[in-house]
């Protein structure tokens, strides 16, 4: 006995995805983005801290050249031939005399790099502001997200190498 085949309607299934499949894909992509994006942005901010390290090191080297020809360090970046912005523009530099009693420009200064508000460094909650202080030949480091004054130490979280 032979079976009769049903006559086909002449249509084959349409290639592509159903609406449900597309929605599931979008939901999965949304969840992955929500989890991965903050971590990615944090990695970008951490890598851009090298711009602050390099700028502070450039100021330190220029200060030593200046001090070799003068009786004291300077508080003017222009005297050192440097601008007030880091090379990549993520940080603004400030140069100041140490505020510790007994320190003078003959032996101490502070250089600070502050994350620019138009850069992704503005969102660096741990190390937006980074500072290095030279006191009596010793370097001390500090960093914070949104502080106005620093707590200097020989080692500091923002300065891990």
C-alpha positions as CSV (number, residue, x, y, z in Angstrom):
1,X,0.0,0.0,0.0
2,X,1.4,3.3,-0.9
3,X,1.0,6.4,1.1
4,X,-0.2,9.5,-0.6
5,X,1.8,12.6,-0.1
6,X,0.1,15.7,0.9
7,X,0.2,18.3,-1.7
8,X,2.5,21.1,-0.7
9,X,1.5,24.6,-0.7
10,X,4.4,25.5,-2.8
11,X,6.1,27.5,-0.1
12,X,9.3,26.7,1.6
13,X,10.1,28.1,5.1
14,X,11.4,31.6,4.8
15,X,15.2,31.9,5.6
16,X,16.2,34.1,8.6
17,X,15.4,34.5,12.2
18,X,12.1,34.7,14.0
19,X,11.3,37.7,16.1
20,X,11.7,35.7,19.3
21,X,15.2,34.6,18.3
22,X,16.1,38.2,17.6
23,X,14.8,39.4,20.9
24,X,16.6,36.7,22.9
25,X,19.9,37.7,21.1
26,X,19.4,41.4,21.9
27,X,18.7,40.5,25.6
28,X,21.9,38.4,25.8
29,X,23.9,41.2,24.1
30,X,22.5,43.7,26.5
31,X,23.4,41.7,29.6
32,X,26.9,41.1,28.2
33,X,27.4,44.8,27.6
34,X,26.1,45.7,31.0
35,X,28.6,43.4,32.6
36,X,31.6,44.0,30.4
37,X,31.4,47.8,29.7
38,X,32.3,49.1,33.2
39,X,35.3,46.7,33.4
40,X,36.4,47.9,30.0
41,X,36.1,51.5,30.9
42,X,38.0,50.9,34.2
43,X,40.8,49.3,32.2
44,X,41.0,52.3,29.8
45,X,41.2,54.7,32.8
46,X,43.9,52.6,34.4
47,X,46.0,52.6,31.3
48,X,45.6,56.3,30.8
49,X,47.2,56.9,34.2
50,X,50.5,56.3,32.4
51,X,49.9,59.8,30.9
52,X,50.0,61.2,34.4
53,X,53.1,59.2,35.4
54,X,54.9,60.4,32.3
55,X,53.9,64.0,32.8
56,X,55.0,64.0,36.5
57,X,58.3,62.3,35.6
58,X,58.9,65.0,32.9
59,X,58.3,67.7,35.5
60,X,60.6,65.9,38.0
61,X,63.5,65.7,35.4
62,X,63.0,69.3,34.3
63,X,63.0,70.4,38.0
64,X,66.3,68.7,38.5
65,X,67.8,70.4,35.4
66,X,66.5,73.7,36.7
67,X,67.8,73.1,40.2
68,X,71.3,72.3,38.9
69,X,71.5,75.9,37.5
70,X,69.6,77.8,40.2
71,X,69.5,77.9,44.0
72,X,66.0,76.4,44.3
73,X,63.3,74.6,42.5
74,X,60.6,76.6,40.6
75,X,56.8,76.7,40.9
76,X,56.3,77.8,37.3
77,X,55.9,75.1,34.6
78,X,56.9,77.8,32.0
79,X,60.3,78.1,33.6
80,X,60.8,74.4,32.9
81,X,59.7,74.7,29.3
82,X,56.6,72.6,30.0
83,X,52.9,73.2,29.4
84,X,50.1,72.8,31.9
85,X,48.7,69.7,30.2
86,X,50.0,66.1,29.9
87,X,51.1,64.9,26.5
88,X,47.9,63.1,25.7
89,X,45.7,65.8,27.3
90,X,44.1,63.6,29.9
91,X,45.6,65.5,32.9
92,X,46.2,69.1,33.9
93,X,49.5,69.7,35.7
94,X,50.1,71.9,38.8
95,X,53.4,72.7,40.4
96,X,53.6,74.1,43.9
97,X,55.9,74.7,46.9
98,X,55.6,72.0,49.6
99,X,53.2,73.2,52.3
100,X,55.0,71.3,55.1
101,X,56.5,73.5,57.7
102,X,60.3,73.8,57.3
103,X,60.2,72.9,53.6
104,X,61.4,75.5,51.1
105,X,61.8,75.5,47.3
106,X,65.5,74.8,48.0
107,X,64.6,71.2,48.9
108,X,60.9,70.5,48.2
109,X,58.1,70.9,45.7
110,X,54.9,69.2,44.7
111,X,53.6,68.3,41.3
112,X,50.0,67.3,40.8
113,X,48.2,65.8,37.8
114,X,44.4,66.2,37.9
115,X,42.1,64.3,35.4
116,X,40.5,66.7,32.9
117,X,36.7,66.9,33.1
118,X,36.4,66.4,29.3
119,X,38.5,63.2,29.5
120,X,37.4,59.7,30.6
121,X,39.8,60.3,33.5
122,X,37.1,62.5,35.1
123,X,35.3,59.2,35.9
124,X,38.4,57.7,37.6
125,X,36.9,57.3,41.1
126,X,40.1,56.0,42.7
127,X,43.0,57.9,41.0
128,X,41.6,61.0,39.2
129,X,44.1,63.2,41.1
130,X,47.7,62.0,41.3
131,X,50.6,63.8,43.1
132,X,54.3,63.5,43.8
133,X,56.1,65.4,46.5
134,X,59.9,65.8,46.7
135,X,61.1,66.5,50.3
136,X,64.7,66.5,51.2
137,X,65.6,64.2,48.3
138,X,62.8,61.7,49.0
139,X,59.9,61.1,46.7
140,X,56.4,60.6,48.2
141,X,53.3,59.7,46.3
142,X,49.6,60.3,46.6
143,X,46.4,59.8,44.7
144,X,42.7,60.0,45.1
145,X,39.4,60.2,43.2
146,X,38.1,63.5,44.4
147,X,40.2,64.9,47.3
148,X,41.4,68.4,47.7
149,X,44.5,67.5,49.8
150,X,46.7,64.5,49.6
151,X,48.1,62.0,52.1
152,X,51.6,61.3,50.9
153,X,53.4,58.0,51.5
154,X,56.5,56.1,50.1
155,X,54.1,53.7,48.3
156,X,50.6,54.4,47.2
157,X,47.8,52.4,45.4
158,X,47.6,54.8,42.4
159,X,51.3,54.5,41.9
160,X,51.6,50.7,41.7
161,X,53.9,49.8,38.8
